[in-house]
Amino acid sequence: MDPAQVDAFFARTSPDYVFLAAGSSGGIGANQRYPAELIRDNLLIECNVIHSAYRHRVKKLIYLASSCCYPKHCPQPMREDMLLTGPLEPTNEAYAVAKIAGIKLCQSYNLQYGADFVSLIPANSYGPGDDFNPADSHVIAGLMSKMHHAKAAGLESVEIWGSGQPRREFIYVDDLANACLFVMQRYSGSSPINAGYGRDISIYDLARLIQEVIGFEGQLSFEPTKPDGMPVKLLDSSVLRELGWQPSISLEQGLKTTYKWYLENELSGS
């Protein structure tokens, strides 16, 4: 977030290729508590990194945007040309505006300076190394942490925000990393490109899957008075699929691998 330090890094390292995955993010709770930080931090990061990439003649940059950039009631699945066609989901509007600005920054530098800056819009990512803090994390890491501690404490139920009806699409972190490399090698253009798993799942069914992976035998208590966020978020990733990319990790496999990492790393304090 410091322009001088960012520019000094680029001057020192002279990168040819940049993957801009840095940023502040969180679940619905974090978006409601920290809207100022989420819009400010992300704007600073993308402005500083993208401008320094231009100044130091980076050959190509991939900027990771977010599926939150699409309108709240976007037709499903969400195509890239549907960006900015309707109002955003209010619970994550500040974050979404910042991420949309990053897309526009890439497009503007391409237009004015002939840069090769590409915006990749991923589905909700998860996997080893995630933030498992239940207060601020995204849904998979948050539910995993909650259910693990509930099981360990012998609790009879776990509270889950919302009705359980919203549907979300999840991409395992290794598949997303693979998509980033694929796009760096195979795609250039100012139009953003979606990267999703290809199927969505309700939060209710997701919670049941996580419950099965963890072995928590208590009740799942959904709280419909809490916000649901966008009703559905499923990306149309046909452009990327037609170029030859495919995900390889199923949701069930990814959840098991993520929980194994959580047990070996988060709980050991390493």
N, C-alpha and C positions, 0 to 999 in steps of 0.2 A: 504493500500500500504506500510505500515511500518511493516517489519517482526517482530520487537521486540514487538510492540503493538499487532499484531495478535497472536503471541505465548503467550503473557501474558493473552490475552482474553481466549485462549483455556485452559491454565493452571488454570485460575480462575473459569471457568464455567464447564469444563469437559463435553462437549456435547457428547452424544451418536450418534446423527444423525445430519448431516449438509446439508443444502440446499444452494448451492453457486449460488445465483442469482445476487450478486453484480457485478458492472462493469460500464464502460463508453460506451455509445452508442449514436446514433443520426441518423438523416435522411441523405440523399445524401449530402445536404449542409454541415452538420457537418463533414461527412466523408471526404469531399474535403478540409475543412478548418483545421481540427485537426488530420491528420493521425498519427503524432508522439505521441500525447497524447493518442489516441485510442489504438495504439499498445502497448505503454509503460504501461499505467495504467492497462490495462487488463492482460498483462503478469505478472505484479507485484502482482495483486490481486490473480490470480489463483495460481501462484507459492507459495505465502506466505500461503494462506488458505489451499491448498491441502497438502503442506508439514507439516504444523502444525496439520492438521487432522491426518496425518500418525503418527507424533511424539507422539501425545496424544491419540493414539489408538481409534480413532472414529470408531464406528461399521460400519457406512455406510455414504457415501457422494453422493449427487446428484449435478452434475455440469451442469448448463444451458449453452449450446453452442448457436449456431445460424444457421438459414437456409442459411445465407450468406456464410457458410463454403462450400457449394456445388459449383461445377464449374458453370461458367456463362452460358454455353450452355448444362447444364445437361439434359438428357432425363427426361421427366415428366410422372408421378410423381416421385420425387427424393427418391430413396431407400438409406438406410444407407450404402450399399456397394459401392455407387457411389462417396463417399468422395475421394478427391485427385486423381480423374481420368481425370482432365482437368484444364485449367487455370481459375483463379478466376475472378469475375467482378472487373474491375480496380477501380471503384469509391468507393468500400469498401474493397479493398484488405488488407490494414493494419489491420483493425478491424477483418477481416476474418482469417488472419494468426494468430492473437493472440487467437482467439476462437478455431481454429484448434489445436494450441499448448496446450490448456486446455484439449481437448479430448485426445491428446497424453500423457499428464501428467497423467491423470487418468489411461490410459492403461498401462503406464510404472510402476506406483506404484502398480497396480494390478499384473503385471508380476513379478516384482522384489521382492515385499514385501508381496504379497498375500492380498492386500487391497481389499475392496469392494467399489470401486468408479465408479459410473455410469454417463455417459454423456447423457443428454436429449437434443434433438434438437427441439425447439419449432418453430411453425410458428410465423409470426409477431403478437406480443401480443399488446393488447390495453385495455383500461378501466379506471375506476376511479383511480386517483392518478398518471396518466400519466404526461409527460412533455408537456405542451401546448404552449411552446415558439415556434412561427412559424419559427424562424431562424434555430433552431437545432433539432426540434422534429421529430418524425416519422410521417408517412403520415396521419393517422386518426386524431391524436391530432392536427397536424399542420393545416389540412384543417378545422377542427372544429373551431379552434381559429380564423382563417382567415375569415371564413364565418360569424361567430358570430359578429365579429367587423365590417365587411362590412355591415351586416344587421343593426347594431346599428347606423352606420354612414350614412346610406342611400346610400351606394356606388352602382354603376350600374354593376360592374363586379369584379371578383376575379381572380387573376393570379395563375395558377397552373403549376408547373414545369413539363416538359416532354410532350409527345404526348398524354398521357392518355391510350395508348394501352397496356403497361405492365400489367401482371396479378399477383396478390398477394393473399396469403392465410392468414387469420386473425383468431386468437384465443383469445377469451375473457379471461381476467385475472383470473376470478374465475375458468374457465375450465382449465387453465394452472396450477393454484395452485392445483386443484383436480388431474390433471395428475401427478404432482410432488409427491403428497402423494401416489398415486396409484403405481407409479414406485418404490418409497421407500419401499413399502410393498410387491410388487409382482414381481419385476424384478431385477436380478443381472447378470452382464456380462460385458466384455470389449467392446463389440460392442455397439456403440451409438444407441439410440432409438428415433425415430421421434414422435412428438406430434403435430398434426395439426387438423384443423376443418374438413377437408375432401373435401372442395370445394374452388375454387379460384374465383376472380372477377377482372375485369379490373379496372384500376385507374379511368377511365372515369365513369364507372357505380358506383364505390364507391363514387366518388364526387357527383354524382346525388343523391345517397341515403343520404349522409350527408346534402346536400342542402335541401332535403325534411324534414329531422329531424329538422333542424334549422329553416326552413321557410324562407330561403334567396331567394328572387325573382329575383336577378340580373343574369348576364351572367357569365358563367365559361369560362375563357380564357386560353386555354392550350398553353404552350410555347415549341414547338418542338425543339427549339435550345438548351434547357436545357437538361441535361442528364436524361435518363430513368432508368438507373440501369439494373439489370438482366431482360431479357424479360419475363420470367415466373418463379415463385417460388411456387411450389405445392409439399408438402411432401407426401410420401407414408407412412402412419401411420398404415399399416396393422398389423405389429408386435404388436403394442400396442393395436389395436382393437381386435386382436385375444386373447389377455390376458383378455379382458373383459371391457376395458375402452371405454367410449363414451363421446363426448362433449354434453352439454345440452343447451347452449345459442346461439341462432341464431345471425347472424350479425346484422340484423335489430333491434332485442331486445337489443343487446349489445350496439349499437350506441345510442339508446334512453337513456339507463341507464347511459352511459358515459356522454352524454350531460347534463342530469339532474344533475349529480355530478359536472360537470364543472360550471353550473350556480350557484349551491349552495356553492361551495368551492373556485374555482379559482377567480370568480368575486367578492366574498365577502371578499377576502383577508385572509380567515381563513386557 
